[in-house]
Amino acid sequence: MPLDRYRRRIAATVIQLAKDDPFLVKEVIARLRKSGEIEADDLVYLDRIANRWIRIARKNAHNGRHAASAHPRQARG
């Protein structure tokens, strides 16, 4: 059973990394695939999670820019 907990902890850590820095995760996956260290279809799940968090980050950045430009008086204080 300790191995199962270890694997779950590793999976949770990797998923959190995909949330925190999805671009890094995408870059590492691409390098691993290019080097042949993993098969092309390995880590597809993690790749999807990273893509999801990239979309979320871009949406949040877009919303932040839109909100700042929509309310210039609030931005000035």
N, C-alpha and C positions, 0 to 999 in steps of 0.2 A: 503493500500500500504506500510506502513512502515515495516510491517512484511515481505513482499516480499524482500525488500532491505536488511533487517537484515539477512534473510536466504541466500541471494546471497553473502553477505559479509562473513558469516560464511563458506559457501562452498568455497569461494575463499581463505580464510585463511587456511582451512584444506587442500586444494589442494596445496597451497604453502608449507605447512608443509611437505606434502608428497614429494615434490621436494627437500626441504632443508634437511630433515632427514627421508628418506623412511624406514630405519630400525626401527626407533622409531614408526612410524605409523604401520608397520607390527606387532610389538610387542604389541602395544596397542590393535589393532584389535584382535589378538590372545587371549589376556587376556580377552577381552570383550566377545568373543565367548565362551571361556572356562568357564567363570563365569555364562554364560547364560543371560547376560545383553542385548545381541543382538542375533538375529537369525543367523544361519550359513550363510545364503545368504545375510544378510545385509552388507552394506559397501563393496560389491564386486567391485564396481566402484573404490572406493578409494584404495582398495587392488591392483587392476590392475595398477593404477597410481603409487603406491609405487613400484610395481614390475618393471615398466618401468624405473623409475628413478634409481633403483638399477642396472639394466642392463646398463644404461647410465654411472653411476658412475664407474662400473667395467670396462667398455670399455675405459673410459677416463683414469683410473688408468693404465690399460694395455698399452694404447697408450703412456702415459707419461713415463712408464718404458722402453718401446721399443725405444722411441725417445732419452732418456737419454743414453741408452746403445749403440745406433747407432752413436752418435756424442760425443765421450768422450772429444775431444778437446774443443768443445763449453761449455761443462759442467765445465771444469777446468778454463775457462776464458781466 
